[in-house]
């Protein structure tokens, strides 16, 4: 089974208006900031998609919905950081775009365990199915 992997990279272009995120945080991550880069350990394979996003949700202001639909995707698996901001926002939007959603509980993280767990509990109540990495691998038949 060959499943698509889509990476998101949170980064505003240099002159992009950060909107509410800039007002809320006082600072935002720009493309020139090394923190906006995908970790070398997770380097995308050839052919894997990387989407630059400027808001918490990977759907907001991107082509993610059409990319997924064009690929025939019906299920979204959420991993990454921060569980309570980007992961939760993306999971909620995926659900609202009619995708089945899995939140991988040990492949997401937040600043604190409390934020992480409260977000996962909320998502499990109405937006996603919580699974461990091992459970997800088993569900996928052991493929990447």
MDAnalysis code that builds the backbone (N, CA, C; Angstrom):
import MDAnalysis as mda
import numpy as np

u = mda.Universe.empty(432, n_residues=144, atom_resindex=np.repeat(np.arange(144), 3), trajectory=True)
u.add_TopologyAttr("name", ["N", "CA", "C"] * 144)
u.add_TopologyAttr("resid", np.arange(1, 145))
u.add_TopologyAttr("resname", ["UNK", "UNK", "UNK", "UNK", "UNK", "UNK", "UNK", "UNK", "UNK", "UNK", "UNK", "UNK", "UNK", "UNK", "UNK", "UNK", "UNK", "UNK", "UNK", "UNK", "UNK", "UNK", "UNK", "UNK", "UNK", "UNK", "UNK", "UNK", "UNK", "UNK", "UNK", "UNK", "UNK", "UNK", "UNK", "UNK", "UNK", "UNK", "UNK", "UNK", "UNK", "UNK", "UNK", "UNK", "UNK", "UNK", "UNK", "UNK", "UNK", "UNK", "UNK", "UNK", "UNK", "UNK", "UNK", "UNK", "UNK", "UNK", "UNK", "UNK", "UNK", "UNK", "UNK", "UNK", "UNK", "UNK", "UNK", "UNK", "UNK", "UNK", "UNK", "UNK", "UNK", "UNK", "UNK", "UNK", "UNK", "UNK", "UNK", "UNK", "UNK", "UNK", "UNK", "UNK", "UNK", "UNK", "UNK", "UNK", "UNK", "UNK", "UNK", "UNK", "UNK", "UNK", "UNK", "UNK", "UNK", "UNK", "UNK", "UNK", "UNK", "UNK", "UNK", "UNK", "UNK", "UNK", "UNK", "UNK", "UNK", "UNK", "UNK", "UNK", "UNK", "UNK", "UNK", "UNK", "UNK", "UNK", "UNK", "UNK", "UNK", "UNK", "UNK", "UNK", "UNK", "UNK", "UNK", "UNK", "UNK", "UNK", "UNK", "UNK", "UNK", "UNK", "UNK", "UNK", "UNK", "UNK", "UNK", "UNK", "UNK", "UNK", "UNK", "UNK"])
u.atoms.positions = np.array([
    [0.854, -1.184, 0.000],
    [0.000, 0.000, 0.000],
    [0.895, 1.241, 0.000],
    [0.651, 2.130, -0.924],
    [1.429, 3.363, -1.026],
    [0.528, 4.534, -0.656],
    [0.711, 5.063, 0.544],
    [-0.147, 6.139, 1.040],
    [0.559, 7.481, 0.946],
    [-0.169, 8.527, 0.591],
    [0.461, 9.843, 0.515],
    [0.811, 10.382, 1.895],
    [1.950, 11.038, 1.978],
    [2.379, 11.725, 3.193],
    [2.482, 13.201, 2.843],
    [1.813, 14.027, 3.624],
    [1.845, 15.473, 3.398],
    [2.381, 16.141, 4.651],
    [3.443, 16.898, 4.475],
    [4.048, 17.641, 5.569],
    [3.517, 19.070, 5.542],
    [3.413, 19.669, 6.701],
    [3.104, 21.097, 6.759],
    [4.256, 21.810, 7.455],
    [4.473, 23.004, 6.993],
    [5.549, 23.838, 7.533],
    [4.935, 25.183, 7.890],
    [4.936, 25.520, 9.164],
    [4.358, 26.783, 9.595],
    [5.388, 27.895, 9.391],
    [5.088, 28.813, 8.469],
    [6.010, 29.917, 8.190],
    [5.302, 30.986, 7.381],
    [5.399, 32.212, 7.841],
    [4.874, 33.335, 7.078],
    [5.972, 33.852, 6.164],
    [5.592, 34.248, 4.941],
    [6.578, 34.880, 4.075],
    [6.947, 36.216, 4.704],
    [8.077, 36.764, 4.304],
    [8.666, 37.910, 5.010],
    [7.730, 39.098, 5.206],
    [6.925, 39.459, 4.232],
    [6.053, 40.632, 4.376],
    [4.584, 40.277, 4.592],
    [4.301, 39.014, 4.853],
    [2.924, 38.581, 5.050],
    [2.372, 39.103, 6.371],
    [1.149, 39.610, 6.328],
    [0.475, 40.101, 7.531],
    [0.113, 38.909, 8.421],
    [0.587, 38.882, 9.652],
    [0.288, 37.750, 10.530],
    [-1.124, 37.754, 11.085],
    [-1.858, 38.857, 10.890],
    [-3.227, 38.914, 11.384],
    [-3.303, 38.726, 12.886],
    [-4.318, 38.007, 13.307],
    [-4.561, 37.810, 14.734],
    [-3.414, 37.071, 15.414],
    [-2.748, 36.185, 14.691],
    [-1.649, 35.445, 15.324],
    [-0.537, 36.389, 15.768],
    [-0.259, 37.397, 14.966],
    [0.744, 38.380, 15.351],
    [0.295, 39.205, 16.538],
    [-0.995, 39.549, 16.559],
    [-1.521, 40.314, 17.695],
    [-1.550, 39.459, 18.959],
    [-1.870, 38.181, 18.817],
    [-1.956, 37.287, 19.971],
    [-0.584, 36.980, 20.550],
    [0.356, 36.568, 19.681],
    [1.667, 36.124, 20.135],
    [2.709, 37.233, 20.171],
    [2.485, 38.311, 19.421],
    [3.463, 39.393, 19.385],
    [4.632, 39.107, 18.464],
    [4.784, 37.871, 18.042],
    [5.861, 37.474, 17.145],
    [5.366, 36.243, 16.389],
    [5.836, 36.081, 15.182],
    [5.444, 34.930, 14.376],
    [6.688, 34.319, 13.737],
    [6.541, 33.102, 13.255],
    [7.654, 32.415, 12.602],
    [7.636, 32.745, 11.113],
    [8.719, 33.307, 10.646],
    [8.883, 33.646, 9.227],
    [9.680, 32.546, 8.523],
    [9.599, 32.528, 7.190],
    [10.303, 31.517, 6.401],
    [11.798, 31.489, 6.671],
    [12.383, 32.627, 6.987],
    [13.821, 32.689, 7.223],
    [14.233, 32.097, 8.580],
    [13.277, 31.840, 9.444],
    [13.557, 31.304, 10.774],
    [13.808, 29.799, 10.681],
    [14.942, 29.318, 11.177],
    [15.218, 27.875, 11.150],
    [14.141, 27.033, 11.842],
    [13.403, 27.627, 12.783],
    [12.330, 26.884, 13.457],
    [11.186, 26.522, 12.507],
    [11.129, 27.166, 11.346],
    [10.072, 26.853, 10.384],
    [10.421, 25.640, 9.521],
    [11.638, 25.172, 9.608],
    [12.090, 24.052, 8.781],
    [11.601, 22.713, 9.341],
    [11.405, 21.760, 8.464],
    [11.081, 20.404, 8.891],
    [12.360, 19.779, 9.439],
    [12.255, 19.131, 10.570],
    [13.422, 18.513, 11.219],
    [14.103, 17.545, 10.254],
    [15.432, 17.574, 10.217],
    [16.167, 16.687, 9.309],
    [15.799, 15.206, 9.467],
    [15.461, 14.789, 10.686],
    [15.075, 13.396, 10.924],
    [13.771, 13.023, 10.219],
    [12.996, 14.032, 9.866],
    [11.707, 13.801, 9.208],
    [11.720, 14.222, 7.750],
    [12.884, 14.403, 7.192],
    [13.037, 14.886, 5.820],
    [12.070, 14.168, 4.874],
    [11.249, 14.930, 4.158],
    [10.314, 14.304, 3.215],
    [11.044, 13.482, 2.153],
    [10.434, 12.380, 1.796],
    [10.962, 11.545, 0.722],
    [10.627, 12.181, -0.624],
    [11.339, 11.820, -1.674],
    [10.996, 12.345, -3.005],
    [9.530, 12.062, -3.329],
    [8.846, 13.087, -3.813],
    [7.440, 12.952, -4.160],
    [6.469, 13.298, -3.047],
    [6.955, 13.424, -1.812],
    [6.065, 13.803, -0.725],
    [5.862, 15.317, -0.733],
    [4.668, 15.728, -0.405],
    [4.265, 17.121, -0.486],
    [4.578, 17.866, 0.804],
    [5.047, 19.111, 0.651],
    [5.238, 20.012, 1.790],
    [4.382, 21.244, 1.532],
    [3.516, 21.555, 2.464],
    [2.633, 22.723, 2.354],
    [3.062, 23.760, 3.378],
    [3.281, 24.979, 2.908],
    [3.559, 26.076, 3.826],
    [2.228, 26.628, 4.304],
    [2.103, 26.771, 5.615],
    [0.873, 27.325, 6.176],
    [1.224, 28.496, 7.076],
    [0.263, 29.403, 7.225],
    [0.516, 30.586, 8.049],
    [-0.480, 30.721, 9.204],
    [-1.297, 29.708, 9.372],
    [-2.257, 29.682, 10.473],
    [-2.180, 28.310, 11.127],
    [-2.839, 28.140, 12.256],
    [-2.791, 26.858, 12.953],
    [-3.242, 25.702, 12.060],
    [-4.387, 25.852, 11.423],
    [-4.920, 24.767, 10.604],
    [-4.191, 24.678, 9.270],
    [-3.864, 23.467, 8.875],
    [-3.218, 23.242, 7.578],
    [-4.192, 23.445, 6.422],
    [-5.485, 23.582, 6.715],
    [-6.478, 23.828, 5.675],
    [-6.646, 25.318, 5.380],
    [-6.410, 26.165, 6.364],
    [-6.654, 27.605, 6.231],
    [-5.643, 28.246, 5.279],
    [-6.148, 28.765, 4.167],
    [-5.305, 29.485, 3.222],
    [-4.361, 28.615, 2.406],
    [-4.610, 27.301, 2.368],
    [-3.776, 26.399, 1.577],
    [-4.652, 25.604, 0.609],
    [-4.011, 24.796, -0.211],
    [-4.725, 23.922, -1.147],
    [-4.876, 22.506, -0.599],
    [-4.717, 22.328, 0.703],
    [-4.720, 20.981, 1.267],
    [-5.981, 20.203, 0.916],
    [-7.141, 20.818, 1.032],
    [-8.389, 20.116, 0.739],
    [-8.387, 19.577, -0.686],
    [-8.051, 20.408, -1.654],
    [-8.065, 19.953, -3.051],
    [-6.963, 18.936, -3.324],
    [-5.816, 19.083, -2.683],
    [-4.731, 18.102, -2.837],
    [-5.207, 16.735, -2.358],
    [-5.812, 16.692, -1.179],
    [-6.309, 15.428, -0.630],
    [-7.397, 14.830, -1.514],
    [-8.335, 15.652, -1.941],
    [-9.420, 15.157, -2.790],
    [-8.891, 14.649, -4.120],
    [-7.935, 15.360, -4.713],
    [-7.337, 14.917, -5.980],
    [-6.620, 13.579, -5.832],
    [-6.086, 13.317, -4.651],
    [-5.404, 12.043, -4.375],
    [-6.387, 10.931, -4.003],
    [-7.654, 11.279, -3.854],
    [-8.648, 10.287, -3.461],
    [-8.609, 9.949, -1.983],
    [-8.011, 10.821, -1.181],
    [-7.887, 10.589, 0.258],
    [-9.241, 10.782, 0.937],
    [-9.570, 9.872, 1.832],
    [-10.797, 9.993, 2.627],
    [-10.502, 10.033, 4.126],
    [-9.266, 9.700, 4.487],
    [-8.865, 9.635, 5.890],
    [-7.600, 10.452, 6.093],
    [-7.571, 11.232, 7.168],
    [-6.406, 12.050, 7.515],
    [-5.861, 11.561, 8.849],
    [-4.555, 11.396, 8.917],
    [-3.873, 10.976, 10.133],
    [-3.036, 12.158, 10.606],
    [-3.311, 12.632, 11.807],
    [-2.656, 13.822, 12.333],
    [-1.495, 13.438, 13.246],
    [-0.311, 13.978, 12.943],
    [0.859, 13.873, 13.811],
    [1.507, 15.251, 13.849],
    [2.384, 15.489, 14.809],
    [3.117, 16.750, 14.822],
    [2.956, 17.530, 16.110],
    [3.253, 18.814, 16.009],
    [3.174, 19.741, 17.131],
    [2.465, 21.000, 16.665],
    [1.887, 21.661, 17.479],
    [1.506, 21.476, 18.865],
    [0.101, 20.895, 18.897],
    [-0.101, 19.866, 19.721],
    [-1.384, 19.173, 19.756],
    [-2.533, 20.151, 19.954],
    [-2.394, 21.058, 20.908],
    [-3.501, 21.932, 21.286],
    [-3.691, 23.125, 20.351],
    [-2.793, 23.345, 19.423],
    [-2.940, 24.457, 18.478],
    [-3.055, 23.923, 17.045],
    [-1.946, 23.622, 16.417],
    [-1.953, 23.233, 15.007],
    [-2.612, 21.879, 14.763],
    [-2.266, 20.885, 15.567],
    [-2.836, 19.549, 15.345],
    [-4.345, 19.551, 15.554],
    [-4.798, 20.155, 16.646],
    [-6.241, 20.192, 16.912],
    [-6.986, 20.996, 15.857],
    [-6.455, 22.138, 15.468],
    [-7.118, 22.964, 14.459],
    [-7.211, 22.219, 13.129],
    [-6.148, 21.553, 12.737],
    [-6.150, 20.795, 11.485],
    [-7.106, 19.614, 11.568],
    [-7.125, 18.913, 12.700],
    [-8.036, 17.781, 12.868],
    [-9.495, 18.231, 12.786],
    [-9.811, 19.319, 13.449],
    [-11.178, 19.839, 13.404],
    [-11.567, 20.220, 11.971],
    [-10.670, 20.925, 11.277],
    [-10.969, 21.319, 9.897],
    [-11.079, 20.102, 8.979],
    [-10.240, 19.101, 9.186],
    [-10.331, 17.881, 8.378],
    [-11.707, 17.239, 8.558],
    [-12.160, 17.173, 9.795],
    [-13.491, 16.636, 10.084],
    [-14.562, 17.467, 9.375],
    [-14.440, 18.786, 9.434],
    [-15.418, 19.675, 8.801],
    [-15.383, 19.592, 7.272],
    [-14.262, 19.089, 6.730],
    [-14.154, 18.842, 5.288],
    [-14.551, 17.403, 4.942],
    [-15.159, 16.719, 5.899],
    [-15.695, 15.367, 5.720],
    [-14.656, 14.267, 5.579],
    [-13.463, 14.474, 6.135],
    [-12.468, 13.403, 6.194],
    [-12.635, 12.645, 7.501],
    [-12.368, 11.342, 7.474],
    [-12.222, 10.589, 8.712],
    [-10.878, 11.001, 9.291],
    [-10.808, 11.181, 10.603],
    [-9.596, 11.723, 11.211],
    [-9.116, 10.823, 12.347],
    [-7.811, 10.544, 12.316],
    [-7.131, 9.859, 13.407],
    [-6.120, 10.830, 14.007],
    [-6.062, 10.900, 15.322],
    [-5.057, 11.695, 16.026],
    [-4.119, 10.711, 16.713],
    [-2.850, 10.742, 16.327],
    [-1.879, 9.795, 16.868],
    [-1.330, 10.368, 18.177],
    [-1.755, 9.769, 19.279],
    [-1.523, 10.370, 20.600],
    [-0.066, 10.413, 21.014],
    [0.744, 9.461, 20.539],
    [2.163, 9.469, 20.893],
    [3.045, 9.975, 19.751],
    [2.413, 10.592, 18.765],
    [3.152, 11.230, 17.666],
    [2.699, 12.679, 17.510],
    [2.135, 13.214, 18.599],
    [1.794, 14.625, 18.713],
    [2.298, 15.074, 20.076],
    [2.496, 16.382, 20.224],
    [3.013, 16.882, 21.502],
    [2.644, 18.341, 21.689],
    [2.597, 18.743, 22.945],
    [2.359, 20.129, 23.332],
    [3.395, 20.540, 24.366],
    [3.314, 21.792, 24.807],
    [4.240, 22.292, 25.817],
    [4.126, 21.520, 27.124],
    [2.891, 21.119, 27.449],
    [2.664, 20.397, 28.694],
    [1.784, 19.186, 28.426],
    [1.869, 18.208, 29.314],
    [1.023, 17.027, 29.217],
    [-0.452, 17.407, 29.368],
    [-0.723, 18.399, 30.212],
    [-2.103, 18.845, 30.420],
    [-2.705, 19.396, 29.133],
    [-1.984, 20.256, 28.430],
    [-2.480, 20.791, 27.156],
    [-2.659, 19.676, 26.133],
    [-1.666, 18.796, 26.061],
    [-1.703, 17.680, 25.117],
    [-2.935, 16.802, 25.361],
    [-3.107, 16.358, 26.583],
    [-4.197, 15.440, 26.900],
    [-5.569, 16.095, 26.804],
    [-5.682, 17.346, 27.223],
    [-6.995, 18.004, 27.131],
    [-7.416, 18.155, 25.670],
    [-6.470, 18.455, 24.814],
    [-6.774, 18.576, 23.388],
    [-7.193, 17.227, 22.798],
    [-6.445, 16.180, 23.128],
    [-6.790, 14.846, 22.623],
    [-8.163, 14.401, 23.123],
    [-8.476, 14.708, 24.371],
    [-9.798, 14.345, 24.912],
    [-10.910, 15.068, 24.158],
    [-10.703, 16.342, 23.891],
    [-11.699, 17.115, 23.146],
    [-11.859, 16.569, 21.737],
    [-10.745, 16.315, 21.067],
    [-10.814, 15.775, 19.707],
    [-11.537, 14.432, 19.680],
    [-11.274, 13.591, 20.680],
    [-11.888, 12.264, 20.727],
    [-13.395, 12.335, 20.943],
    [-13.867, 13.431, 21.508],
    [-15.298, 13.566, 21.777],
    [-16.109, 13.872, 20.528],
    [-15.494, 14.425, 19.498],
    [-16.331, 14.759, 18.355],
    [-15.635, 14.966, 17.033],
    [-14.313, 14.724, 16.964],
    [-13.608, 15.051, 15.723],
    [-12.658, 13.976, 15.219],
    [-12.087, 13.162, 16.106],
    [-11.085, 12.206, 15.639],
    [-11.056, 10.961, 16.510],
    [-10.432, 9.940, 15.962],
    [-10.234, 8.691, 16.678],
    [-8.811, 8.704, 17.222],
    [-8.644, 8.616, 18.537],
    [-7.287, 8.598, 19.095],
    [-6.663, 7.207, 18.931],
    [-5.416, 7.182, 18.475],
    [-4.686, 5.924, 18.303],
    [-3.229, 6.138, 18.683],
    [-2.557, 5.054, 19.014],
    [-1.111, 5.110, 19.215],
    [-0.441, 4.889, 17.860],
    [0.838, 5.171, 17.805],
    [1.584, 4.923, 16.570],
    [1.482, 3.459, 16.174],
    [1.676, 2.560, 17.132],
    [1.618, 1.132, 16.824],
    [0.239, 0.725, 16.307],
    [-0.815, 1.256, 16.923],
    [-2.172, 0.957, 16.444],
    [-2.361, 1.459, 15.013],
    [-1.833, 2.648, 14.720],
    [-1.970, 3.204, 13.374],
    [-1.205, 2.368, 12.357],
    [0.011, 1.963, 12.715],
    [0.793, 1.113, 11.813],
    [0.048, -0.184, 11.534],
    [-0.552, -0.769, 12.563],
    [-1.322, -1.993, 12.381],
    [-2.520, -1.759, 11.478],
    [-3.237, -0.664, 11.692],
    [-4.378, -0.338, 10.848],
    [-3.983, -0.132, 9.385],
    [-2.787, 0.389, 9.181],
    [-2.286, 0.638, 7.820],
    [-1.621, -0.588, 7.200],
    [-1.534, -1.651, 7.951],
    [-0.905, -2.855, 7.426],
    [0.599, -2.794, 7.400],
    [1.184, -1.949, 8.273],
    [2.638, -1.878, 8.388],
    [3.328, -1.028, 7.347],
    [2.595, -0.163, 6.620],
    [3.218, 0.688, 5.603],
    [3.435, 2.083, 6.123],
    [4.275, 2.807, 5.429],
    [4.504, 4.208, 5.790],
    [3.348, 5.040, 5.317],
])
